[in-house]
């Protein structure tokens, strides 16, 4: 343990018994002074992000310091708490604030979203109930999200949730409730254990696992998801989907929903939404779109035509803490038929007051997520958001070009959004797939350990590959060149040492 860590958190008995208050409030002057200390810390952290490693493993003594904390009988001073934070927490982030981070789809927080958070905490409203500005702001900000995504406003409803997974779950709850209504029964009253034909949901093999988790949590079971193979362009095969729907109906099942994707996490592919909307309308199915990662890609004029039909879908899941750079956590569930969304969750039967937001979601007590989103969208505007997203897509295209120009790298997939898949594959090893798999799996951690950039490794098309997903508004050409250089340097190091 360092001397700094040893000195952190110690206090004398006099400090513990010197007539302090409960520690839940500070005098005004003290609050102001501590607030300035915190904002200085925030400024130093954000301003110095390029000067630190993207990621570094926690030393054993730091981990033990965190795990070894005992529940205090008497409170420590806020200054001591901040010092401990500075010593053992701030130096070891996930890394997603750094412009060299292209691992999981976690963006850097917009500064406006960081600065506004204390006000949300100070107000601390329950944005599930009551008549107050927090709920009113959420209603309007949700409409802004609809406008940004090209989702229709008239008759629609939406609600902020914890992220894309909960947004998918919320939308699918509405889909199931609607399907039961269409068949003349109430799933909220009867549950799913009755004699009705089993509900079936369709998803591409490129779809996200949160759809399966939602089906399981709703009591439908993972067997209720019928997976439709993707085309060579990684989009749902609409013809095979149609045939599967007919087969399932003939078998006595109840197809009720197609879960499409606007920006898969594997490749960034966007399903053919207009064709799917035609099919679902013809077959009487609900069309849901998981746009957690890619929905806001529509703001990039270069790829916007790929979203044709998004204005026709029944529900859309979005994730503000991805491409809108809202601090974690924030997603949004949008449903075209707002009455169905409310019917799926409502607990009151009267409309004698403005409908509370808790009537549209599982949560009763809800934090003030709208303030973060509203502040960032209002500060950046549509144009600022579009520039950032288009810039990320352009950096992904640059990365793909650089990879394709390197003999020791193999480009696996790229575009249309900001995801690039590749691997380190020197020509001499191209006929040794097991060796390349081991090498690239080790390579991802070696790159992370070096701390210059951050990429992840996942299995794709029966190959162990590196994945770069660029959603940081600060990522530029220098960072992209570093990703290529690090993949080459770290790969050659592993080959020379045999450490894989």
C-alpha positions as CSV (number, residue, x, y, z in Angstrom):
1,X,0.0,0.0,0.0
2,X,1.3,3.5,-0.9
3,X,1.9,6.2,1.7
4,X,-1.0,8.1,0.2
5,X,-3.4,5.2,0.6
6,X,-2.2,4.6,4.2
7,X,-2.9,8.2,5.1
8,X,-6.4,8.2,3.6
9,X,-9.3,7.4,5.8
10,X,-7.6,7.8,9.2
11,X,-9.0,10.1,11.8
12,X,-8.6,10.7,15.4
13,X,-11.2,9.9,18.1
14,X,-11.5,13.6,18.6
15,X,-12.6,14.0,15.0
16,X,-15.2,11.3,15.5
17,X,-16.7,12.8,18.6
18,X,-16.2,16.6,18.2
19,X,-19.9,17.4,18.0
20,X,-20.3,16.9,14.3
21,X,-23.8,16.7,12.9
22,X,-25.1,13.5,11.4
23,X,-23.1,14.1,8.3
24,X,-26.2,14.4,6.1
25,X,-25.9,18.2,5.7
26,X,-23.3,20.9,5.6
27,X,-23.4,24.6,6.5
28,X,-23.8,26.8,3.5
29,X,-20.2,28.0,3.4
30,X,-19.0,24.5,3.8
31,X,-21.2,23.2,1.1
32,X,-20.0,25.9,-1.3
33,X,-16.3,25.2,-0.4
34,X,-16.7,21.4,-0.9
35,X,-18.7,21.9,-4.1
36,X,-15.7,23.9,-5.5
37,X,-13.4,21.1,-4.5
38,X,-15.6,18.6,-6.3
39,X,-15.8,20.7,-9.5
40,X,-12.0,21.1,-9.4
41,X,-11.7,17.4,-9.3
42,X,-14.1,16.9,-12.1
43,X,-12.3,19.4,-14.2
44,X,-8.9,17.9,-13.6
45,X,-10.3,14.4,-14.4
46,X,-12.0,15.4,-17.7
47,X,-9.2,17.7,-18.8
48,X,-6.5,15.1,-18.1
49,X,-8.1,12.2,-19.8
50,X,-5.6,12.0,-22.6
51,X,-2.7,12.1,-20.2
52,X,-3.7,8.9,-18.4
53,X,-3.7,5.3,-19.7
54,X,-7.0,4.4,-21.3
55,X,-7.3,1.5,-18.8
56,X,-5.0,-0.1,-16.2
57,X,-5.4,-3.1,-14.0
58,X,-5.9,-2.4,-10.3
59,X,-2.9,-3.4,-8.2
60,X,-3.6,-5.9,-5.4
61,X,-3.1,-3.3,-2.7
62,X,-5.7,-1.0,-4.2
63,X,-8.2,-3.8,-4.6
64,X,-7.6,-4.8,-0.9
65,X,-8.0,-1.2,0.2
66,X,-11.4,-1.0,-1.5
67,X,-12.5,-4.5,-0.2
68,X,-11.1,-4.0,3.2
69,X,-13.1,-0.9,4.2
70,X,-15.1,-1.5,7.4
71,X,-18.5,0.0,8.0
72,X,-17.8,3.2,10.0
73,X,-19.4,3.7,13.4
74,X,-18.8,7.4,13.0
75,X,-18.7,9.4,9.8
76,X,-15.5,10.5,8.1
77,X,-15.1,14.1,6.9
78,X,-16.1,14.7,3.3
79,X,-12.5,15.8,2.6
80,X,-11.3,12.4,3.7
81,X,-13.8,10.6,1.5
82,X,-12.8,12.7,-1.5
83,X,-9.1,11.9,-0.8
84,X,-9.9,8.2,-0.8
85,X,-11.8,8.5,-4.0
86,X,-8.8,10.4,-5.5
87,X,-6.4,7.7,-4.4
88,X,-8.0,4.4,-5.2
89,X,-11.1,5.0,-7.4
90,X,-10.4,7.8,-10.0
91,X,-7.1,6.3,-11.3
92,X,-8.9,3.0,-12.3
93,X,-11.8,3.8,-14.5
94,X,-13.4,1.5,-17.1
95,X,-11.8,3.7,-19.7
96,X,-14.7,4.8,-21.8
97,X,-14.0,8.5,-21.3
98,X,-10.8,8.2,-23.2
99,X,-10.8,8.9,-27.0
100,X,-8.8,5.8,-27.5
101,X,-11.5,3.6,-26.0
102,X,-13.4,1.6,-28.6
103,X,-14.3,-1.5,-26.6
104,X,-17.9,-1.9,-25.4
105,X,-20.4,0.6,-26.7
106,X,-19.9,3.0,-23.8
107,X,-19.5,6.7,-24.8
108,X,-17.7,9.5,-23.0
109,X,-20.1,11.7,-21.0
110,X,-20.9,15.1,-22.5
111,X,-19.6,17.8,-20.2
112,X,-23.1,19.4,-20.0
113,X,-24.5,16.2,-18.7
114,X,-21.8,16.0,-16.0
115,X,-22.2,19.5,-14.8
116,X,-26.0,19.3,-14.6
117,X,-26.1,16.2,-12.4
118,X,-25.7,17.9,-9.1
119,X,-28.9,19.9,-9.8
120,X,-30.9,16.8,-10.5
121,X,-29.6,15.3,-7.2
122,X,-30.3,18.5,-5.3
123,X,-33.9,18.6,-6.6
124,X,-34.2,14.8,-6.2
125,X,-37.7,14.6,-7.6
126,X,-39.6,11.3,-8.0
127,X,-40.3,11.4,-11.8
128,X,-42.8,8.7,-11.5
129,X,-45.6,10.6,-9.6
130,X,-46.8,14.0,-8.8
131,X,-47.3,17.3,-10.6
132,X,-43.9,18.9,-11.0
133,X,-41.4,20.2,-13.5
134,X,-39.4,17.0,-13.6
135,X,-42.3,15.0,-15.2
136,X,-43.3,17.8,-17.5
137,X,-39.7,18.1,-18.8
138,X,-39.6,14.3,-19.4
139,X,-42.7,14.4,-21.5
140,X,-41.2,17.1,-23.8
141,X,-37.7,15.6,-23.9
142,X,-39.1,12.2,-24.9
143,X,-40.8,14.0,-27.8
144,X,-37.4,15.4,-28.8
145,X,-36.0,11.8,-28.8
146,X,-38.9,10.8,-31.2
147,X,-38.0,13.7,-33.5
148,X,-34.3,12.9,-33.5
149,X,-35.1,9.3,-34.5
150,X,-37.8,10.0,-37.0
151,X,-40.4,8.3,-34.8
152,X,-44.0,9.6,-35.1
153,X,-45.2,11.9,-32.3
154,X,-49.0,11.8,-32.8
155,X,-50.6,9.3,-30.4
156,X,-47.2,8.0,-29.3
157,X,-45.8,7.7,-25.8
158,X,-42.4,7.1,-24.3
159,X,-40.5,6.9,-21.1
160,X,-36.9,7.1,-19.9
161,X,-35.6,3.9,-18.4
162,X,-32.2,2.6,-17.3
163,X,-30.9,1.6,-20.8
164,X,-31.5,-0.3,-23.9
165,X,-32.2,-3.6,-22.2
166,X,-35.0,-2.1,-20.1
167,X,-36.3,-0.2,-23.1
168,X,-36.5,-3.5,-25.0
169,X,-38.3,-5.1,-22.1
170,X,-40.8,-2.2,-21.8
171,X,-41.6,-2.2,-25.5
172,X,-42.1,-6.0,-25.6
173,X,-44.4,-5.8,-22.6
174,X,-46.5,-3.5,-24.6
175,X,-46.3,-5.7,-27.7
176,X,-47.5,-8.8,-25.7
177,X,-50.3,-6.8,-24.1
178,X,-51.5,-5.6,-27.5
179,X,-51.4,-9.1,-29.0
180,X,-53.5,-10.5,-26.2
181,X,-56.0,-7.7,-26.7
182,X,-56.2,-8.5,-30.4
183,X,-57.0,-12.1,-29.5
184,X,-59.7,-11.0,-27.0
185,X,-58.0,-11.6,-23.6
186,X,-56.1,-9.7,-21.0
187,X,-52.6,-11.0,-20.2
188,X,-52.3,-8.8,-17.1
189,X,-55.3,-10.6,-15.6
190,X,-54.8,-14.1,-16.9
191,X,-51.0,-14.3,-17.1
192,X,-49.3,-16.6,-19.6
193,X,-50.1,-20.0,-18.1
194,X,-53.5,-20.4,-19.6
195,X,-54.7,-22.3,-22.7
196,X,-54.0,-19.6,-25.3
197,X,-51.6,-20.5,-28.2
198,X,-48.0,-19.8,-27.2
199,X,-46.7,-16.4,-28.2
200,X,-43.8,-16.4,-30.7
201,X,-41.3,-13.6,-31.2
202,X,-38.9,-13.4,-34.1
203,X,-35.3,-12.1,-34.0
204,X,-32.3,-12.2,-36.3
205,X,-29.2,-14.2,-35.4
206,X,-27.5,-10.8,-35.1
207,X,-30.0,-9.6,-32.5
208,X,-29.1,-8.6,-29.0
209,X,-29.3,-11.0,-26.0
210,X,-31.5,-8.5,-24.1
211,X,-34.4,-9.7,-26.3
212,X,-34.0,-13.2,-25.0
213,X,-33.7,-11.9,-21.4
214,X,-36.9,-9.9,-21.9
215,X,-38.8,-13.0,-23.2
216,X,-37.6,-15.0,-20.2
217,X,-38.4,-12.3,-17.7
218,X,-41.9,-12.0,-19.2
219,X,-42.5,-15.7,-18.7
220,X,-42.6,-16.5,-22.4
221,X,-39.5,-18.6,-22.1
222,X,-36.4,-18.6,-24.4
223,X,-38.2,-21.1,-26.6
224,X,-40.6,-18.4,-27.6
225,X,-37.9,-16.7,-29.6
226,X,-37.5,-18.1,-33.1
227,X,-34.2,-17.0,-34.6
228,X,-34.2,-16.1,-38.3
229,X,-30.8,-16.4,-40.1
230,X,-29.3,-13.2,-41.4
231,X,-28.4,-12.4,-45.0
232,X,-24.7,-12.0,-46.0
233,X,-25.1,-8.3,-45.2
234,X,-26.0,-9.3,-41.6
235,X,-29.6,-8.2,-42.0
236,X,-32.7,-10.2,-41.1
237,X,-33.8,-12.4,-44.0
238,X,-37.3,-11.2,-44.7
239,X,-38.2,-14.1,-47.0
240,X,-37.1,-16.7,-44.4
241,X,-39.0,-14.8,-41.8
242,X,-42.2,-14.9,-43.8
243,X,-41.8,-18.7,-44.3
244,X,-41.2,-19.3,-40.6
245,X,-44.3,-17.3,-39.6
246,X,-46.4,-19.5,-41.9
247,X,-44.9,-22.7,-40.5
248,X,-45.5,-21.6,-36.9
249,X,-49.1,-20.7,-37.6
250,X,-49.6,-24.0,-39.2
251,X,-48.2,-25.6,-36.0
252,X,-50.8,-23.9,-33.8
253,X,-48.4,-21.2,-32.5
254,X,-49.2,-17.4,-32.1
255,X,-46.6,-15.2,-33.9
256,X,-47.0,-11.8,-32.3
257,X,-43.8,-9.7,-32.7
258,X,-40.8,-9.2,-34.9
259,X,-37.8,-7.7,-33.0
260,X,-35.6,-6.0,-35.7
261,X,-32.4,-4.1,-35.1
262,X,-31.2,-0.7,-36.2
263,X,-27.5,-1.0,-35.6
264,X,-26.5,-4.4,-34.4
265,X,-23.7,-4.6,-31.8
266,X,-21.8,-7.1,-33.9
267,X,-21.5,-5.2,-37.1
268,X,-23.7,-2.1,-37.0
269,X,-26.1,-3.6,-39.6
270,X,-29.5,-2.1,-40.0
271,X,-32.4,-4.4,-40.8
272,X,-34.6,-3.6,-43.8
273,X,-37.2,-1.8,-41.7
274,X,-39.5,-0.8,-44.6
275,X,-39.8,-4.3,-45.8
276,X,-40.4,-5.6,-42.3
277,X,-43.1,-3.0,-41.7
278,X,-44.8,-4.2,-44.9
279,X,-44.6,-7.8,-43.7
280,X,-45.8,-7.1,-40.1
281,X,-48.7,-5.0,-41.4
282,X,-49.7,-7.8,-43.7
283,X,-49.4,-10.5,-41.1
284,X,-50.8,-8.6,-38.2
285,X,-47.6,-8.6,-36.1
286,X,-46.1,-5.9,-33.9
287,X,-42.8,-4.5,-35.3
288,X,-40.3,-3.6,-32.5
289,X,-36.8,-2.2,-33.3
290,X,-33.9,-2.4,-31.0
291,X,-32.1,0.8,-31.8
292,X,-30.1,0.9,-28.5
293,X,-26.8,1.5,-30.3
294,X,-27.7,2.7,-33.7
295,X,-31.0,4.5,-33.7
296,X,-29.4,7.9,-33.6
297,X,-27.2,7.0,-36.6
298,X,-30.1,8.4,-38.6
299,X,-28.7,11.8,-37.9
300,X,-25.7,11.1,-40.2
301,X,-27.0,12.1,-43.6
302,X,-24.7,9.6,-45.3
303,X,-26.4,6.6,-43.8
304,X,-29.9,8.1,-43.0
305,X,-31.5,6.3,-46.1
306,X,-30.9,3.0,-44.4
307,X,-33.4,3.9,-41.8
308,X,-36.3,4.1,-44.2
309,X,-39.4,2.7,-42.5
310,X,-38.5,3.7,-38.9
311,X,-41.5,5.9,-38.9
312,X,-43.7,2.9,-39.4
313,X,-42.5,0.7,-36.5
314,X,-44.7,0.0,-33.5
315,X,-42.0,0.5,-30.9
316,X,-38.3,1.6,-30.7
317,X,-35.8,1.1,-27.9
318,X,-33.0,3.7,-27.7
319,X,-30.0,4.2,-25.4
320,X,-29.1,7.8,-24.6
321,X,-25.9,6.8,-22.8
322,X,-24.5,5.5,-26.0
323,X,-24.5,7.8,-29.0
324,X,-26.0,10.8,-27.3
325,X,-23.2,10.9,-24.7
326,X,-25.6,11.1,-21.7
327,X,-23.9,9.9,-18.5
328,X,-25.0,6.4,-17.5
329,X,-27.7,5.3,-17.1
330,X,-30.4,6.4,-19.5
331,X,-32.5,4.7,-22.2
332,X,-35.9,5.4,-23.7
333,X,-38.8,3.2,-24.7
334,X,-41.0,4.6,-27.5
335,X,-44.3,3.1,-28.5
336,X,-46.5,4.4,-31.4
337,X,-49.8,3.5,-29.7
338,X,-49.3,5.3,-26.4
339,X,-52.5,4.0,-25.0
340,X,-51.2,0.4,-25.3
341,X,-48.0,1.3,-23.5
342,X,-50.0,2.7,-20.6
343,X,-52.4,-0.2,-20.5
344,X,-49.5,-2.5,-20.2
345,X,-48.4,-0.9,-16.9
346,X,-51.1,1.4,-15.5
347,X,-52.4,1.0,-12.0
348,X,-55.0,3.8,-12.0
349,X,-58.2,3.7,-14.0
350,X,-59.0,7.4,-14.1
351,X,-57.5,10.3,-16.0
352,X,-58.4,13.1,-13.6
353,X,-54.9,14.4,-13.6
354,X,-52.0,14.5,-16.0
355,X,-50.9,10.9,-16.5
356,X,-47.9,10.2,-14.3
357,X,-44.9,8.7,-16.0
358,X,-45.0,5.7,-13.7
359,X,-48.1,4.6,-15.7
360,X,-45.8,3.8,-18.6
361,X,-43.2,1.7,-17.0
362,X,-42.5,-0.8,-14.2
363,X,-40.8,1.7,-12.0
364,X,-42.8,3.8,-9.5
365,X,-39.9,5.8,-8.1
366,X,-37.8,7.2,-11.0
367,X,-34.8,9.5,-11.0
368,X,-34.7,12.7,-13.0
369,X,-33.1,11.2,-16.2
370,X,-34.7,13.8,-18.4
371,X,-32.6,16.6,-17.1
372,X,-29.4,15.0,-18.3
373,X,-30.9,14.3,-21.8
374,X,-32.6,17.7,-22.1
375,X,-29.4,19.6,-21.1
376,X,-27.2,17.8,-23.6
377,X,-29.7,18.0,-26.5
378,X,-30.4,21.6,-25.8
379,X,-26.7,22.4,-25.6
380,X,-25.5,20.5,-28.7
381,X,-28.7,20.8,-30.8
382,X,-29.5,18.4,-33.6
383,X,-26.6,19.8,-35.7
384,X,-24.0,19.2,-32.9
385,X,-25.2,15.6,-32.3
386,X,-25.2,14.9,-36.0
387,X,-21.6,16.2,-36.4
388,X,-20.4,13.9,-33.6
389,X,-22.2,10.8,-34.9
390,X,-21.1,11.4,-38.5
391,X,-17.6,12.0,-37.3
392,X,-17.6,8.6,-35.5
393,X,-18.8,6.9,-38.7
394,X,-16.1,8.6,-40.7
395,X,-13.4,7.5,-38.2
396,X,-14.7,3.9,-38.5
397,X,-14.3,4.2,-42.3
398,X,-10.7,5.5,-41.8
399,X,-9.9,2.6,-39.4
400,X,-11.2,0.1,-42.0
401,X,-9.1,1.6,-44.7
402,X,-6.0,1.5,-42.6
403,X,-6.6,-2.1,-41.6
404,X,-7.1,-3.1,-45.2
405,X,-3.8,-1.6,-46.1
406,X,-1.8,-3.6,-43.5
407,X,-0.7,-7.1,-44.7
408,X,-0.6,-8.4,-41.1
409,X,-4.2,-7.3,-40.4
410,X,-7.4,-8.8,-41.8
411,X,-10.6,-6.8,-42.1
412,X,-13.6,-8.9,-41.2
413,X,-16.5,-6.4,-41.4
414,X,-17.1,-2.6,-41.4
415,X,-20.0,-0.2,-41.7
416,X,-22.5,1.1,-42.2
417,X,-22.1,2.6,-38.7
418,X,-19.1,2.9,-36.4
419,X,-18.2,-0.7,-35.7
420,X,-15.1,-2.4,-37.3
421,X,-14.1,-6.0,-36.9
422,X,-10.6,-7.2,-37.7
423,X,-7.9,-9.5,-36.5
424,X,-4.1,-9.7,-36.4
425,X,-3.4,-12.4,-39.0
426,X,0.1,-12.5,-40.6
427,X,0.0,-14.3,-43.9
428,X,2.1,-17.1,-42.6
429,X,-0.6,-18.0,-40.0
430,X,-3.7,-17.7,-42.2
431,X,-3.9,-21.4,-42.6
432,X,-3.7,-22.0,-38.8
433,X,-7.1,-20.9,-37.5
434,X,-6.7,-22.3,-33.9
435,X,-3.4,-20.4,-33.6
436,X,-5.0,-17.2,-34.8
437,X,-7.8,-17.6,-32.4
438,X,-5.5,-18.0,-29.4
439,X,-3.3,-15.1,-30.6
440,X,-6.2,-12.6,-31.1
441,X,-7.8,-13.5,-27.8
442,X,-4.6,-12.8,-26.0
443,X,-4.0,-9.8,-28.1
444,X,-7.1,-8.0,-26.9
445,X,-5.9,-8.1,-23.3
446,X,-2.4,-7.2,-24.3
447,X,-3.7,-4.1,-26.0
448,X,-5.8,-3.2,-23.0
449,X,-2.9,-3.8,-20.6
450,X,-0.6,-1.4,-22.6
451,X,-3.1,1.4,-21.9
452,X,-2.8,3.3,-25.2
453,X,-6.1,2.2,-26.7
454,X,-8.9,-0.2,-25.7
455,X,-10.4,-2.9,-28.0
456,X,-12.3,-6.0,-27.1
457,X,-12.3,-9.5,-28.5
458,X,-15.3,-11.6,-29.3
459,X,-16.1,-14.6,-31.5
460,X,-17.6,-13.7,-34.8
461,X,-18.1,-15.9,-37.9
462,X,-16.2,-18.8,-36.2
463,X,-13.2,-16.5,-35.6
464,X,-11.7,-14.7,-32.6
465,X,-11.7,-11.1,-33.7
466,X,-11.0,-7.6,-32.4
467,X,-14.0,-5.2,-32.3
468,X,-13.7,-1.4,-32.3
469,X,-16.9,0.5,-31.7
470,X,-16.3,4.3,-32.0
471,X,-18.9,6.3,-30.0
472,X,-16.7,8.9,-28.4
473,X,-17.1,12.4,-29.7
474,X,-13.4,13.1,-29.1
475,X,-12.0,10.3,-31.1
476,X,-9.9,11.6,-34.0
477,X,-7.4,10.4,-36.6
478,X,-4.6,10.2,-34.1
479,X,-6.6,7.8,-32.0
480,X,-7.5,5.7,-35.0
481,X,-3.9,5.4,-36.1
482,X,-3.0,4.4,-32.5
483,X,-5.5,1.5,-32.7
484,X,-3.8,0.1,-35.8
485,X,-0.3,0.7,-34.4
486,X,-1.1,-1.0,-31.1
487,X,-2.7,-4.0,-32.8
488,X,0.5,-4.5,-34.9
489,X,3.0,-3.8,-32.1
490,X,1.2,-5.9,-29.5
491,X,0.6,-8.7,-32.0
492,X,4.2,-8.9,-33.0
493,X,5.2,-8.8,-29.3
494,X,3.0,-11.8,-28.6
495,X,4.3,-13.7,-31.6
496,X,8.0,-13.1,-30.7
497,X,7.5,-14.2,-27.0
498,X,5.0,-16.9,-27.6
499,X,2.8,-15.6,-24.7
500,X,-0.5,-16.7,-26.0
